[in-house]
Amino acid sequence: MKIAVMGAGAVGCYYGGMLGRAGHEVTLIGRRRHVDEVGRTGLLLETKEFKGRVRMGASTDAEAVRGAELVLFCVKSTDTEAAGAQLGPHLDARALILSLQNGVDNAARLQSLLKQRVAPAVVYVATEMAGPGHVKHHGRGELVISPEVAQWKDTFANAGVPVQISDNVVGALWAKLIVNCAYNALSAITQLPYGRLVQGEGVEGVMRDAVDECLTVARACGITVPGEPQETVRNIARTMPTQYSSTAQDLGGGKRTEIDHLNGYVVRKGQALGIPTPVNGTLQTLVKLMEKR
């Protein structure tokens, strides 16, 4: 099967690498330094069970998506519209675009630009780019997708990627958003991994209040968030103790963060609904200040 990955960062390279290792024809579309390394030696995929190079295509040009049956859309939320416009002219008519992004509205934003079907997926994976063309997996790796695209479940499962089918993907996206709102900004501000972060004095209280604000906004939006979000947030530090948030990685690398689409999204929704969100607003403001540093 021909598969393209638009946005070959840590998430895109991990899932692209797993699918490529399973024998699919994968092309990564990303930044020059990663693309050049993958072109020379293949993608260095490092997981807890495997470390080796996976040969695959790599390009900096969105045109490389031509012929792909499945496109994993993994760009930052801040780049959704720009990357979607680049993809549009080159997509096969029957291609499925699967949004593997942080935030809750990327699939809808992308669908407004494209004729091809766009479906959201919820991503739970701890991974990082450890160097040019080198992706390192720290834990988890499951996806949540809707029944409408369930035919792709075996493709991922056969590549070692667990997939859950859910009738409430929107709720699952909010559940992931809530985890991000609890961890991402604090990990970025402190530059600490989750396991050490939660040991800080007062941190659990701040995270709890951020989650409560998110849940209040979600309920006002008519969203049913599955599970026990507070317990889910507490468990993340246990299952991913060495993981730094994507926001921390962006700040550490001098890149623009997705904070406006995480805590900032909750703040905007809260303002529209007349719901105060002071903790999420403070976390967003601090990260925005650090971006300017």
C-alpha positions in Angstrom: 0.0 0.0 0.0 1.2 3.5 -0.8 1.1 5.8 2.2 2.3 9.4 2.6 3.1 11.3 5.8 2.6 15.0 5.7 4.7 16.5 8.5 7.5 14.1 9.2 8.2 15.1 12.8 8.2 12.7 15.8 4.6 11.5 15.4 4.7 11.2 11.6 8.1 9.5 11.6 7.0 7.0 14.2 3.8 5.9 12.5 5.4 6.1 9.1 8.3 4.0 10.3 6.1 1.4 11.8 4.1 1.1 8.5 7.2 1.1 6.4 8.7 -1.7 8.6 5.5 -3.7 7.9 6.2 -3.5 4.2 4.1 -0.6 3.0 5.5 2.0 0.5 5.8 5.0 2.7 7.0 8.5 1.8 7.8 11.1 4.4 7.3 14.8 3.6 9.1 17.0 6.0 12.0 19.3 6.7 15.2 19.2 4.7 17.6 17.9 7.4 15.4 14.9 8.2 14.5 14.2 4.6 18.2 14.3 3.5 19.2 11.8 6.2 16.3 9.4 5.5 17.1 9.6 1.8 20.7 8.6 2.5 20.4 5.9 5.1 16.7 5.3 5.8 14.7 6.3 8.9 16.4 5.2 12.1 13.4 3.8 14.1 14.2 3.1 17.8 11.5 1.5 19.9 11.7 -0.6 23.1 11.6 -3.8 20.9 13.5 -2.7 17.8 16.2 -0.4 16.6 17.1 -0.3 12.9 16.9 1.6 9.7 13.7 1.5 7.6 14.1 2.4 3.9 11.4 4.7 2.6 10.9 7.7 0.4 11.4 11.2 1.6 10.8 14.6 0.2 10.3 18.3 1.1 7.7 18.7 -1.6 4.0 18.1 -1.0 3.8 16.7 -4.6 5.3 13.5 -3.2 1.8 12.6 -1.9 0.7 11.7 -5.4 -0.7 8.2 -5.6 -1.0 7.7 -1.8 -4.1 5.8 -0.7 -3.7 7.0 2.9 -2.2 10.2 4.0 -1.2 10.7 7.7 -1.5 14.4 8.3 0.9 15.2 11.2 1.7 18.9 10.9 1.5 21.3 13.8 -2.0 22.7 14.4 -0.6 26.2 13.5 0.2 24.9 10.0 -3.0 23.0 9.2 -4.4 25.4 6.6 -1.1 26.1 4.8 -0.2 22.4 4.6 -3.7 21.5 3.4 -3.5 24.0 0.6 -0.1 22.5 -0.5 -1.6 19.0 -0.5 -4.8 19.7 -2.3 -3.6 19.7 -5.9 -1.7 16.5 -5.6 -4.1 14.2 -3.7 -5.7 11.2 -5.3 -9.5 11.5 -5.5 -10.0 8.5 -3.3 -7.3 9.2 -0.8 -8.1 9.2 2.9 -6.5 11.9 5.0 -6.1 10.9 8.6 -5.4 13.8 11.0 -2.9 12.7 13.7 -2.7 16.1 15.4 -3.1 17.8 18.7 -6.2 19.8 19.3 -9.9 19.0 18.5 -10.7 21.0 15.3 -7.9 20.2 12.9 -9.9 17.6 10.8 -12.8 20.1 10.4 -10.4 22.9 9.4 -8.7 20.6 6.9 -11.9 19.2 5.5 -13.0 22.8 4.6 -10.1 23.0 2.2 -10.1 19.5 0.6 -12.6 17.4 -1.5 -11.1 14.1 -0.2 -12.3 12.6 3.0 -10.6 13.8 6.2 -11.0 11.8 9.4 -9.7 12.6 12.9 -7.6 10.2 14.9 -6.7 10.4 18.6 -3.0 9.8 19.1 -1.4 8.5 22.3 2.3 8.1 21.8 5.5 9.3 23.6 8.1 9.9 20.9 10.8 12.4 19.9 13.2 13.2 17.1 16.5 12.2 18.6 18.4 13.6 15.6 18.1 14.0 11.9 16.2 11.0 10.5 16.2 9.4 14.0 12.8 8.9 15.8 12.9 7.5 19.3 9.8 5.9 20.9 9.3 6.2 24.7 6.0 4.5 25.1 2.4 3.8 24.1 1.4 4.3 20.5 -2.3 3.5 20.1 -4.8 5.3 17.9 -8.5 5.9 18.3 -10.5 6.2 15.0 -14.2 6.3 14.1 -16.2 3.3 12.7 -16.4 5.1 9.3 -12.7 4.4 8.7 -12.5 1.1 10.6 -11.3 -0.6 7.4 -7.8 0.8 8.2 -7.6 -0.9 11.6 -5.9 -4.0 10.3 -3.4 -2.0 8.3 -2.2 -0.4 11.5 -2.6 -3.4 13.7 -0.5 -5.5 11.4 2.2 -2.9 11.7 2.2 -3.1 15.5 0.0 -0.1 16.1 -3.0 -0.8 18.3 -6.2 0.8 17.2 -9.5 1.4 19.1 -12.7 2.0 17.2 -14.9 4.6 19.0 -18.3 6.1 18.3 -17.2 9.2 20.3 -14.0 10.3 18.6 -14.8 13.9 19.4 -15.0 13.1 23.1 -11.8 11.2 22.8 -10.1 14.2 21.2 -11.3 16.3 24.1 -9.9 13.7 26.5 -6.5 14.1 24.8 -6.9 17.9 24.7 -7.4 17.8 28.5 -4.2 15.8 29.0 -2.4 18.3 26.9 -3.8 21.2 28.8 -2.7 19.7 32.0 0.9 18.7 31.0 2.1 20.6 27.9 2.5 24.1 29.2 3.9 23.1 32.6 6.4 20.7 31.0 7.4 23.5 28.6 7.8 26.2 31.3 9.9 24.0 33.6 11.5 21.9 30.9 10.9 18.8 33.0 9.6 15.4 32.0 6.2 14.3 33.3 7.5 12.0 36.1 9.6 14.8 37.7 7.1 17.5 36.9 4.3 16.1 39.0 6.6 15.9 42.0 6.7 19.7 42.2 5.0 21.5 45.0 1.5 22.6 44.0 1.7 21.1 40.5 -1.1 18.6 41.1 -3.4 21.3 42.2 -2.7 23.4 39.1 -3.3 20.5 36.9 -6.5 19.5 38.6 -7.9 23.1 38.2 -6.9 23.2 34.5 -8.7 19.9 34.0 -11.8 21.1 35.8 -11.9 24.2 33.6 -11.7 22.0 30.5 -14.4 19.7 31.6 -16.8 22.7 32.4 -16.2 24.1 28.9 -16.6 20.6 27.3 -19.9 20.0 29.0 -21.2 23.5 27.9 -20.3 22.5 24.3 -22.3 19.3 24.6 -19.2 17.1 24.6 -19.2 13.8 26.5 -15.6 13.2 27.6 -15.1 9.4 28.2 -13.5 7.9 31.2 -12.3 9.7 34.3 -10.2 12.6 33.1 -8.6 13.5 36.4 -7.5 9.9 36.9 -6.3 9.7 33.3 -4.2 12.8 33.8 -2.6 11.4 37.0 -1.8 8.1 35.2 0.1 9.8 32.3 3.0 10.6 34.6 3.2 7.0 35.6 3.0 5.6 32.0 5.2 8.3 30.4 7.6 9.4 33.2 10.5 10.4 30.9 8.4 12.1 28.3 8.7 15.9 27.7 5.6 17.5 26.1 5.6 18.5 22.5 5.3 22.1 23.7 8.5 21.7 25.8 10.3 20.2 22.7 9.1 23.1 20.6 10.3 25.7 23.1 13.5 23.9 23.6 14.1 23.9 19.9 13.2 27.6 19.4 10.0 26.8 17.5 6.5 28.2 17.7 4.3 26.1 19.9 0.7 24.8 19.5 -0.4 26.4 22.8 -3.1 28.5 21.1 -4.7 25.3 20.0 -4.4 23.6 23.4 -5.0 25.8 26.5 -5.8 28.7 24.2 -8.6 26.8 22.5 -10.2 26.2 25.9 -9.8 29.8 26.8 -11.5 31.0 23.5 -14.4 28.5 23.9 -14.7 29.6 27.5 -14.9 33.3 26.6 -17.5 32.6 23.9 -19.6 30.7 26.5 -19.1 33.1 29.4 -17.1 30.5 31.4 -13.9 31.7 33.2 -10.7 29.7 32.5 -8.1 31.5 34.5 -5.6 28.6 34.9 -5.6 27.7 31.2 -5.3 31.4 30.4 -2.3 31.8 32.7 -0.6 28.8 31.2 -1.2 30.0 27.7 0.1 33.5 28.5 3.3 32.2 30.1 4.1 29.9 27.1 3.4 32.8 24.7 5.8 35.0 26.7 8.5 32.3 26.6 8.0 32.0 22.8 9.1 35.7 22.5 12.1 35.1 24.7 
